[in-house]
Amino acid sequence: MRMTANHRIPIAIRSLAVLCACTVTGLVVGGLVAYQSTELKLDHYGRQLIAYAEAYNSEIITTLDEVNASPHPFCSDQDINRLRELVYHGHIVKEIGRVRNNMLYCTSVNGRLDHPIQETPADLVTPSGKSIWLNKSLYSVPGMRGDITQYGEADFIAAQNAFGDLREDPMGYTTTLANHVTGKVLPTAGDPLKLTNQEVLAERELLRGDTFYVARCSERFAPCMVTSITLHKAWLMNSSLIGGFALIGVLAGVVFASMNLLHWNDRSLQAQLRRALRYNQITVVYQPIVEIKTGKIVGAEALARWIDEDGNYVRPDVFVSAAEELGIIGKLTRVVLDCVVTELGEHLRSHPQFYISVNIAAADLADPQFLPALENVLRTHDIATRSINLELTERSTADHHMAISAIHKLRERGHQFFIDDFGTGYSSLSYLNQLAVDAIKIDRAFTDAIGTGSLTAAIVPQILSMAATLGVTVVVEGVERAEQSAYFAALQQHILAQGWHFGEAIPAKDLMRLFESREAEKLLA
Ligand SMILES: Nc1nc2c(ncn2[C@@H]2O[C@H](COP(=O)(O)O[C@H]3[C@@H](O)[C@H](n4cnc5c(=O)[nH]c(N)nc54)O[C@@H]3COP(=O)(O)O)[C@@H](O)[C@H]2O)c(=O)[nH]1
């Protein structure tokens, strides 16, 4: 798995994807903010219009009340003068008329009419009993049209451009008159109404075609206001806001993409190892552990393997030490454990006597999360604790107190505990007794010394006898040659062994095949 040129393409694509994702996120966030801001503006604008419409209605009502309360005889000169005074003082009133039994008798413009005029039926009657005619041709000013409100014996003609000052660009509005009882809504001015009566009366915010609408109604009077803006105008109004967010997105994208590139361009062993652990680039092979007298495979040791991003094989002792120095050895242990239960779970469940030895580090023993995580992974895969042995180098047990208590807890839960590389570290006989382990793995240096007559070779029988005294199983490491195997096989002691003579570390499927073939041979023998 070479990860040079080939590997950089996905990194570049990933960086580009990060850049695009951040930019799109910036645009989306900008769009949402712009949407919120536009809705707020339309809402604010609609409420302003409603407030204005309410003031407009107040003037109509006050004026009509004053006319109806006139102390002068109906359509007398004083009465007509009073109408003219009210028009003069009003803001939006253009004309006032006097009405009796649906007949118009006099107006502020024309005075008394020679012939009273019959009124047509009103367009809308409000719940308070006011009759309203919209855009009606005016008797008093031929050719002109106006909105008329009539109440009691008075009618009121309002200025057509009463809302003219409020037409803000680029917002648009439509004034409507609503009868809240009948649900009738009459558009009066502004753009054609694209909302239904129900939508107006429900004061909804809606997108119709390319236009966004917000309807607001007066609580006291008939008017409702529909404010609107086309998406194009909204985009123009908010382009700098959206652009700002998009720019932030691009900048964030550049930062993240650069971090990504830097992250992947750091080719140091440490950086690559971190990535290997994060992206599951560590694999595991298994070296058989056999009964030296029979050759029966009783288990295997899980050994981590790593090909770095430049395609180079990195020796486990190198990356294991690096992981320890970086404080990420716990992650390596968990990656290996995950591999074991995934690759060999089925085999372990169906062969309860078979076990896998997993190397752990002193840091794992000290980590309070280690045991719960181990239990969790075994529970999830329904694997017995007996099926997973833990191996710790003798050197790693230097902190006696911590090692004794951690090993005790693990054994209590059913794990077997092996001391690795025995003879190279600091164990004294009494210390080994205190550690209370299941097996010691005699370091390869002793196996190599067999038959050499060296001092190292002379120590082997002492170690074996010490183990026998303590009732601890012995696993001999690094058995490469037949004579080494024969030496240990000739002993009375029950000894397990590991080494190239019995088999190198192999992938899980090969291990299972080897196990099955040995079992078959045994049956045939
Ligand atoms: N904490 C962890 N340590 C780990 C893990 N995986 C490996 N290791 C430790 O790294 C050290 C080197 O391991 P490796 O290169 O895998 O070497 C092992 C065998 O391949 C090798 N071996 C086995 N048989 C022979 C042999 O006949 N001759 C010979 N020259 N070498 C042989 O020995 C290594 C196994 O040794 P040991 O663990 O002492 O039983 C080593 O210390 C590994 O433990 C890991 O996941 N975590």
The ligand as an SDF file (V2000), in Angstrom:
LIG
                    3D

 47 52  0  0  0  0  0  0  0  0999 V2000
    2.1240   -3.2590   23.1870 N   0  0  0  0  0  0  0  0  0  0  0  0
    2.1650   -3.9330   22.0350 C   0  0  0  0  0  0  0  0  0  0  0  0
    3.3210   -4.4790   21.6220 N   0  0  0  0  0  0  0  0  0  0  0  0
    3.3190   -5.1460   20.4710 C   0  0  0  0  0  0  0  0  0  0  0  0
    2.1780   -5.2800   19.6860 C   0  0  0  0  0  0  0  0  0  0  0  0
    2.5170   -5.9920   18.5560 N   0  0  0  0  0  0  0  0  0  0  0  0
    3.8040   -6.2930   18.6800 C   0  0  0  0  0  0  0  0  0  0  0  0
    4.2900   -5.7940   19.8240 N   0  0  0  0  0  0  0  0  0  0  0  0
    5.6030   -5.9240   20.3680 C   0  0  0  0  0  0  0  0  0  0  0  0
    6.5710   -5.4620   19.4930 O   0  0  0  0  0  0  0  0  0  0  0  0
    7.7380   -6.2340   19.6340 C   0  0  0  0  0  0  0  0  0  0  0  0
    8.2040   -6.7630   18.3100 C   0  0  0  0  0  0  0  0  0  0  0  0
    7.2020   -7.5840   17.8210 O   0  0  0  0  0  0  0  0  0  0  0  0
    7.3280   -8.3230   16.4350 P   0  0  0  0  0  0  0  0  0  0  0  0
    8.2620   -7.6060   15.5620 O   0  0  0  0  0  0  0  0  0  0  0  0
    5.9370   -8.6220   15.9920 O   0  0  0  0  0  0  0  0  0  0  0  0
    8.0420   -9.6130   16.8100 O   0  0  0  0  0  0  0  0  0  0  0  0
    7.3550  -10.7090   17.3580 C   0  0  0  0  0  0  0  0  0  0  0  0
    7.5540  -11.9420   16.5500 C   0  0  0  0  0  0  0  0  0  0  0  0
    7.3940  -11.7380   15.1880 O   0  0  0  0  0  0  0  0  0  0  0  0
    8.9630  -12.3040   16.9230 C   0  0  0  0  0  0  0  0  0  0  0  0
    9.2500  -13.7200   16.7490 N   0  0  0  0  0  0  0  0  0  0  0  0
    8.4070  -14.7450   16.8810 C   0  0  0  0  0  0  0  0  0  0  0  0
    9.0410  -15.9100   16.6840 N   0  0  0  0  0  0  0  0  0  0  0  0
   10.3420  -15.6320   16.4460 C   0  0  0  0  0  0  0  0  0  0  0  0
   11.4710  -16.4090   16.1840 C   0  0  0  0  0  0  0  0  0  0  0  0
   11.4370  -17.6300   16.1530 O   0  0  0  0  0  0  0  0  0  0  0  0
   12.6510  -15.7540   15.9880 N   0  0  0  0  0  0  0  0  0  0  0  0
   12.7320  -14.3990   16.0320 C   0  0  0  0  0  0  0  0  0  0  0  0
   13.8970  -13.8200   15.8010 N   0  0  0  0  0  0  0  0  0  0  0  0
   11.6570  -13.6210   16.2600 N   0  0  0  0  0  0  0  0  0  0  0  0
   10.4830  -14.2360   16.4820 C   0  0  0  0  0  0  0  0  0  0  0  0
    8.9850  -11.9960   18.3130 O   0  0  0  0  0  0  0  0  0  0  0  0
    8.0290  -10.9940   18.6110 C   0  0  0  0  0  0  0  0  0  0  0  0
    7.0430  -11.4830   19.6350 C   0  0  0  0  0  0  0  0  0  0  0  0
    7.6720  -11.2910   20.8200 O   0  0  0  0  0  0  0  0  0  0  0  0
    6.9060  -11.2030   22.1600 P   0  0  0  0  0  0  0  0  0  0  0  0
    5.8910  -10.1240   22.0900 O   0  0  0  0  0  0  0  0  0  0  0  0
    7.9940  -10.9100   23.1220 O   0  0  0  0  0  0  0  0  0  0  0  0
    6.2620  -12.5160   22.3920 O   0  0  0  0  0  0  0  0  0  0  0  0
    7.4320   -7.3700   20.5720 C   0  0  0  0  0  0  0  0  0  0  0  0
    7.9180   -7.0480   21.8590 O   0  0  0  0  0  0  0  0  0  0  0  0
    5.9430   -7.4000   20.5850 C   0  0  0  0  0  0  0  0  0  0  0  0
    5.4260   -7.8170   21.8180 O   0  0  0  0  0  0  0  0  0  0  0  0
    0.9880   -4.6930   20.1420 C   0  0  0  0  0  0  0  0  0  0  0  0
   -0.0780   -4.7880   19.5180 O   0  0  0  0  0  0  0  0  0  0  0  0
    1.0140   -4.0240   21.3230 N   0  0  0  0  0  0  0  0  0  0  0  0
  1  2  1  0
  2  3  2  0
  2 47  1  0
  3  4  1  0
  4  5  2  0
  4  8  1  0
  5  6  1  0
  5 45  1  0
  6  7  2  0
  7  8  1  0
  8  9  1  0
  9 10  1  0
  9 43  1  0
 10 11  1  0
 11 12  1  0
 11 41  1  0
 12 13  1  0
 13 14  1  0
 14 15  2  0
 14 16  1  0
 14 17  1  0
 17 18  1  0
 18 19  1  0
 18 34  1  0
 19 20  1  0
 19 21  1  0
 21 22  1  0
 21 33  1  0
 22 23  1  0
 22 32  1  0
 23 24  2  0
 24 25  1  0
 25 26  1  0
 25 32  2  0
 26 27  2  0
 26 28  1  0
 28 29  1  0
 29 30  1  0
 29 31  2  0
 31 32  1  0
 33 34  1  0
 34 35  1  0
 35 36  1  0
 36 37  1  0
 37 38  2  0
 37 39  1  0
 37 40  1  0
 41 42  1  0
 41 43  1  0
 43 44  1  0
 45 46  2  0
 45 47  1  0
M  END
$$$$
